[in-house]
Amino acid sequence: MQPAAPVPPDVQEFLRNAQAFEERMRGAQAELERCLVTGRSGDGTVSVLASGLGKLTAVQVDPRVFQERDVQRLQTAIAEAVRAAGASAARMAERQMGPVEINLY
């Protein structure tokens, strides 16, 4: 069996850089997981809380919405709040990691 050929220095440097990049991304991801963002509907009746990675953790609805009994308005307000939280999470992630896509789940 022949000894393995030595890895050229430029490949070694590339591998070190890739490993350092992976470690930075894992650290940024862990930090985003701990961060919280909020999103509010345009009319202020719904607010949501999500992690910096876009995981929804809470939804708050102003009780006045139920007095009006306007289902369409409530649905619109929830969608607006979720989109706002997703946009906030995406901005935070971009500051931490560079351009990324955040999907709320």
C-alpha positions as CSV (number, residue, x, y, z in Angstrom):
1,M,0.0,0.0,0.0
2,Q,1.4,3.4,-1.0
3,P,1.3,6.4,1.4
4,A,-1.3,8.9,0.6
5,A,-0.2,11.9,-1.5
6,P,0.2,15.1,0.5
7,V,-2.6,17.5,0.3
8,P,-1.5,20.7,-1.5
9,P,-1.3,23.8,0.7
10,D,-4.1,25.7,-1.2
11,V,-6.5,22.8,-0.6
12,Q,-5.5,22.7,3.1
13,E,-6.2,26.4,3.4
14,F,-9.5,26.0,1.6
15,L,-10.5,23.2,4.0
16,R,-9.5,25.3,7.1
17,N,-11.5,28.3,5.7
18,A,-14.5,26.1,5.1
19,Q,-14.4,24.7,8.6
20,A,-14.1,28.2,10.1
21,F,-17.0,29.4,8.0
22,E,-19.1,26.4,9.1
23,E,-18.3,27.2,12.8
24,R,-19.3,30.8,12.3
25,M,-22.6,29.9,10.7
26,R,-23.4,27.4,13.5
27,G,-22.7,30.1,16.0
28,A,-24.9,32.6,14.2
29,Q,-27.6,30.0,13.8
30,A,-27.5,29.3,17.6
31,E,-27.7,33.0,18.3
32,L,-30.7,33.5,16.0
33,E,-32.5,30.6,17.7
34,R,-32.2,32.5,21.0
35,C,-33.3,35.9,19.6
36,L,-36.9,36.9,19.4
37,V,-38.6,39.2,16.8
38,T,-42.1,40.6,16.8
39,G,-44.5,41.3,13.9
40,R,-47.7,43.4,14.1
41,S,-50.7,43.7,11.8
42,G,-51.2,47.0,10.1
43,D,-54.2,47.8,12.4
44,G,-52.3,46.7,15.5
45,T,-54.9,44.0,16.5
46,V,-52.5,41.0,16.1
47,S,-48.9,40.6,17.1
48,V,-46.8,37.5,16.8
49,L,-43.5,36.5,18.4
50,A,-41.0,34.4,16.6
51,S,-37.4,33.2,16.9
52,G,-34.7,34.8,14.7
53,L,-34.9,31.6,12.7
54,G,-38.6,32.2,12.0
55,K,-40.2,29.7,14.4
56,L,-43.5,31.1,15.7
57,T,-43.7,31.1,19.5
58,A,-46.7,33.2,20.4
59,V,-49.7,35.0,18.9
60,Q,-51.6,37.7,20.6
61,V,-55.0,39.0,19.4
62,D,-56.7,42.1,20.7
63,P,-60.0,41.0,22.3
64,R,-61.8,43.9,20.4
65,V,-61.5,41.8,17.2
66,F,-63.9,39.2,18.6
67,Q,-66.5,41.9,19.3
68,E,-66.5,42.9,15.7
69,R,-66.8,39.3,14.5
70,D,-65.0,40.1,11.2
71,V,-63.3,36.9,10.3
72,Q,-61.8,38.3,7.1
73,R,-60.2,41.2,9.0
74,L,-58.8,38.8,11.6
75,Q,-57.3,36.5,8.9
76,T,-55.7,39.5,7.2
77,A,-54.3,40.8,10.5
78,I,-52.8,37.4,11.4
79,A,-51.2,37.1,7.9
80,E,-49.8,40.7,8.1
81,A,-48.3,40.0,11.6
82,V,-46.7,36.7,10.5
83,R,-45.3,38.3,7.4
84,A,-43.9,41.2,9.5
85,A,-42.2,38.8,11.9
86,G,-40.8,36.8,9.0
87,A,-39.3,40.0,7.5
88,S,-37.8,41.0,10.8
89,A,-36.3,37.5,11.2
90,A,-34.9,37.7,7.7
91,R,-33.3,41.1,8.4
92,M,-31.8,39.8,11.6
93,A,-30.5,36.6,9.9
94,E,-29.0,38.6,7.1
95,R,-27.1,40.8,9.6
96,Q,-25.8,37.6,11.3
97,M,-25.2,35.3,8.4
98,G,-25.5,37.2,5.1
99,P,-28.4,36.7,2.7
100,V,-30.7,33.8,3.7
101,E,-34.3,32.8,3.3
102,I,-36.5,32.6,6.4
103,N,-39.7,30.4,6.4
104,L,-42.1,30.6,9.3
105,Y,-43.2,27.3,10.6
